[in-house]
Structure formats: structure tokens, C-alpha cells
Amino acid sequence: QVQVTESGGGEVQNGGSLRLSCLASVVPTLFVINRMAWYRQAPGKQRELVASITNDGRPTYTASVKGRFIISRDNLDNEKNTMYLQMNSLKRDETAVYYCNVKIYKPDLNYEYDYWGQGTQVTVSS
């Protein structure tokens, strides 16, 4: 009933660019897709929030990526929303697994769930 699928990771040289995508799909009569966000987790470190975007398109960024990363979202319909993260001027210490997080609201329960994608590896090499 809820699916979250990421794509777009890979290896890029220091200073290069990559674009990540996250598709969230739901049964529209049962669920509402709310905030979508990107997190990352580097080896030996805690998972951290990179950027988020509300369902009306308002973005927020962690300080270290402001001016380099751009988060955007296509609300195609009530069933599918796609979120993107354009990452520019990537740095070696941004090598991590990047995860899509989606907050899914269930109106009949008045409750919001967290759904995570499987993660996509981003490697920034010298």
C-alpha cells in the first residue's frame, strides 16, 4: 500500500554532481504523502538530515549543504510523489548512504508514519 524507491546514487569525483530521486506511491483513498526528506549516513557516523521539503514545496537544508544542494518535488497526483536532490560541488566527506524518508498520514487513524527507502550509495572520490 506504500512504496518508497530511491535511485541515482553512484561514484563521482570531488567537486562533481549527482542527482538522487525518490518515488513515493500510496493508495490515495487510504494515505496522504506529507513531508519528504533526504538523510545520509557515513561509515561510523549517525544518520543525519540533509534536506526536507513539505508537500506544498517549502525546502529546508542543513547548513553544510546550503547553496550546493537543491531539493525539489513533483506532486504528480495523490498517488505518486517524486522527490529529487541535486547535489553539486560534492566533497569527499559526503560519501555516505543516502536515504529517502517519507511521512505518510493515515486520516482514519489520525496518525503519521515514517517510511524509509532502502538507501543509495554515494561515493565521492579524489
ABEGO torsion letter per residue (X at the ends): XBBBBBBGBEBBBBGBBBBBBBBBBBBAAABBBBBBBBBBBBBGBBBBBABBBBAAGBBBBBAAABGABBBBBBBABAABBBBBBBBBGBBAAABBBBBBBBBBBBAAAGBBBBBBBAEBBBBBBX
